[in-house]
Amino acid sequence: MKGYAGDPAWTSFTAVIYQTGAFLRLDQVQAEAKKVGVPMAWKTLIVTGAGSRPPRGEKETRPSATKAASEPRIGVKTAATKA
């Protein structure tokens, strides 16, 4: 998190924490971030949903990770774009 400090091209960051149950509250995550010195430019989102895996031996029906990774994602900053 601190590796980009001082680079004017990187001024804000968003951390997304996905959990399958309400294990953490935002105030708990923010308190831990403050404790370890996470820069204030980091914003945290907590997403809670009913994630699951298919039983062993069954194939997944969702698109493959390779296909999803190759598709363009709007609004996502990468080291290559920085814009």
HUQUIBEL-V207105 format. One record per residue. N is the residue number from 1. NEAR is the number of other ideal C-beta (glycine too) atoms within 10 Angstrom. Layout:
n=N near=NEAR
n=N near=NEAR
This chain:
n=1 near=13
n=2 near=9
n=3 near=7
n=4 near=13
n=5 near=9
n=6 near=7
n=7 near=9
n=8 near=6
n=9 near=10
n=10 near=14
n=11 near=9
n=12 near=10
n=13 near=14
n=14 near=11
n=15 near=13
n=16 near=9
n=17 near=13
n=18 near=10
n=19 near=12
n=20 near=11
n=21 near=9
n=22 near=8
n=23 near=10
n=24 near=14
n=25 near=10
n=26 near=11
n=27 near=8
n=28 near=11
n=29 near=16
n=30 near=14
n=31 near=10
n=32 near=12
n=33 near=16
n=34 near=10
n=35 near=8
n=36 near=7
n=37 near=8
n=38 near=17
n=39 near=13
n=40 near=8
n=41 near=13
n=42 near=14
n=43 near=11
n=44 near=16
n=45 near=11
n=46 near=16
n=47 near=10
n=48 near=13
n=49 near=9
n=50 near=6
n=51 near=10
n=52 near=7
n=53 near=7
n=54 near=10
n=55 near=6
n=56 near=5
n=57 near=5
n=58 near=8
n=59 near=5
n=60 near=9
n=61 near=6
n=62 near=8
n=63 near=9
n=64 near=9
n=65 near=9
n=66 near=7
n=67 near=9
n=68 near=10
n=69 near=8
n=70 near=8
n=71 near=7
n=72 near=5
n=73 near=8
n=74 near=4
n=75 near=4
n=76 near=8
n=77 near=13
n=78 near=8
n=79 near=8
n=80 near=6
n=81 near=8
n=82 near=10
n=83 near=6
